[in-house]
Amino acid sequence: GVAMALAGDLAATLRADAFVLRARARWRRAGLPRLPCRSPPPPAAKLFYDANALGGDSAELKGAQQLKRLFTYVAIRVVQGHIEGIGNDGGFAPQATGWDGKSNSPDYDVLRWHMENVPLGDGDEWISALMKESPTVALRILEARKAYAAEFDYRAMRECVDEVIGEGNVRLMQEHMAASLRGRGKRRRG
């Protein structure tokens, strides 16, 4: 009785979540604007967690730190592309590498060495290490990071987070339900 009721509730939740995900996908394929995200819960409805588990920081601060790391990575790649001349000659840049494949740019050499040998860390550590070798390239990366953070679409990111979490939850609940039903059938036989 209870197991069947729980399985029924889980199946209903799976069907509803799958319906929403399919509807969003149909809207995207049709070129229609995105379905609006669910509005955030009111402040009183926030889930409680022990901030000590995150070193005393909020989850939002931890997320911001990860975004800073991502933006640093993107900025490094943007500056690398600039030095390589991406987009000005089909991607081949004689100013960064010569016809023989050897580097013609000390900035490129320093940047590549740091990319290959210095851990990214939180982003600031990496830029600090680069600043000691090539302040000009490091300043270009700082500017690119700032510009990318300003143009980043945070609303689209939230929609993506909602979508990937929703899809992951549906998949995991389907796996659990299938395993539960298989396990229940085995118990009957045994």
TAJOTA-V412172 format. One record per backbone hydrogen bond with DSSP energy under -0.5 kcal/mol. NH is the residue of the N-H (numbers start at 0). CO is the residue of the C=O. If there is no record, write none. Layout:
nh: [NH	NH]
co: [CO	CO]
//
This chain:
nh: [4	5	6	7	8	9	10	11	12	13	14	15	16	17	18	19	20	21	22	23	24	25	26	27	28	29	30	31	44	45	50	52	53	54	55	56	61	62	63	64	65	66	67	68	69	70	71	72	73	74	75	76	77	78	79	80	81	82	83	84	84	85	87	91	92	93	95	96	97	100	103	104	108	109	110	111	112	113	114	115	116	117	118	122	125	126	127	128	129	130	131	132	132	133	137	138	139	140	141	142	143	144	145	146	147	148	149	150	151	153	156	157	158	159	160	161	162	163	164	165	166	167	168	169	170	171	172	173	174	175	176	177	178	179	180	181	182	183	184	185	186	187	188	189]
co: [0	1	2	3	4	5	6	7	8	9	10	11	12	13	14	15	16	17	18	19	20	21	22	23	24	25	27	26	41	42	48	49	50	51	50	53	57	58	59	60	61	62	63	64	65	66	67	68	69	70	71	72	73	74	75	76	77	78	79	80	81	80	84	88	90	91	92	92	101	97	95	95	104	105	106	107	108	109	110	111	112	113	116	119	119	122	123	124	125	126	127	128	129	129	133	134	135	136	137	138	139	140	141	142	143	144	145	146	147	151	152	153	154	155	156	157	158	159	160	161	162	163	164	165	166	167	168	169	170	171	172	173	174	175	176	177	178	179	180	181	182	183	184	185]
//
